[in-house]
Amino acid sequence: MLEQLLAEIRSGGTLEVSALAERLDTTPELVTVMLEHLQRAGHLRPYPAGERGTGQTCGDACAGCSLKSACQREGKAAGARLWQG
């Protein structure tokens, strides 16, 4: 199932955990655990949310972020975790 998850992520597009869970016929909680495992194994890394040491948070950096639409809901940052392979 980890290989299926990686294939979904690498196929492109923006996918929410709930959408990934539906595609993999599992729970969002299991997808979250698998994403964290893939990060520890070095297959994924979190998308940088601002420069380290600047105190900038993802919310502060949204204006210049190319993935802004991926984690915004109704004009408010949803605190989404973004990954890159």
C-alpha positions as CSV (number, residue, x, y, z in Angstrom):
1,M,0.0,0.0,0.0
2,L,3.0,2.3,0.5
3,E,3.9,1.9,-3.1
4,Q,0.4,2.8,-4.1
5,L,0.5,5.9,-2.0
6,L,3.8,7.0,-3.5
7,A,2.4,6.4,-7.0
8,E,-0.6,8.6,-6.2
9,I,1.6,11.4,-4.9
10,R,4.0,11.2,-7.8
11,S,1.2,11.2,-10.4
12,G,0.9,14.9,-9.6
13,G,-1.8,17.2,-8.6
14,T,-2.8,18.2,-5.1
15,L,-4.3,15.5,-3.0
16,E,-5.8,15.8,0.5
17,V,-5.4,13.0,3.0
18,S,-9.1,12.1,2.8
19,A,-8.9,11.9,-1.0
20,L,-5.8,9.6,-0.8
21,A,-7.6,7.4,1.8
22,E,-10.6,7.1,-0.5
23,R,-8.4,6.2,-3.5
24,L,-6.5,3.6,-1.4
25,D,-9.7,2.3,0.3
26,T,-8.4,3.0,3.8
27,T,-8.7,5.6,6.5
28,P,-7.2,9.1,6.6
29,E,-5.5,8.1,9.9
30,L,-3.6,5.3,8.1
31,V,-2.7,7.5,5.2
32,T,-1.2,10.0,7.7
33,V,0.8,7.3,9.4
34,M,2.1,6.1,6.0
35,L,3.0,9.7,5.0
36,E,5.0,10.1,8.2
37,H,6.7,6.7,7.6
38,L,7.6,7.7,4.1
39,Q,9.1,10.9,5.4
40,R,11.2,9.1,8.0
41,A,12.4,6.7,5.2
42,G,13.5,9.6,3.1
43,H,10.9,9.1,0.3
44,L,9.0,12.4,1.1
45,R,9.8,15.6,2.8
46,P,7.6,18.3,4.1
47,Y,7.2,21.3,1.9
48,P,9.1,24.2,3.4
49,A,6.8,26.7,5.1
50,G,9.0,29.7,5.2
51,E,12.6,30.3,5.9
52,R,14.0,28.7,9.1
53,G,14.9,31.2,11.7
54,T,12.8,34.0,10.3
55,G,9.8,33.3,12.4
56,Q,7.8,33.1,9.2
57,T,4.9,30.6,9.4
58,C,3.0,29.1,6.5
59,G,0.2,31.6,7.0
60,D,2.7,34.5,6.8
61,A,4.2,33.1,3.6
62,C,0.9,32.2,1.8
63,A,0.9,35.4,-0.4
64,G,4.0,34.2,-2.3
65,C,3.4,30.5,-2.1
66,S,2.8,28.6,-5.4
67,L,0.7,26.0,-3.4
68,K,-1.5,28.6,-1.8
69,S,-4.7,27.2,-3.3
70,A,-3.9,23.7,-2.0
71,C,-4.2,24.6,1.7
72,Q,-6.6,27.5,1.8
73,R,-10.3,27.0,2.5
74,E,-12.7,29.9,2.4
75,G,-9.9,32.4,2.6
76,K,-8.4,31.0,5.8
77,A,-5.3,28.8,6.0
78,A,-6.4,25.3,6.9
79,G,-3.0,24.3,8.3
80,A,-2.5,21.6,5.7
81,R,0.6,19.6,5.7
82,L,2.2,19.6,2.3
83,W,4.7,17.0,1.0
84,Q,7.1,16.8,-1.8
85,G,8.9,13.7,-3.2
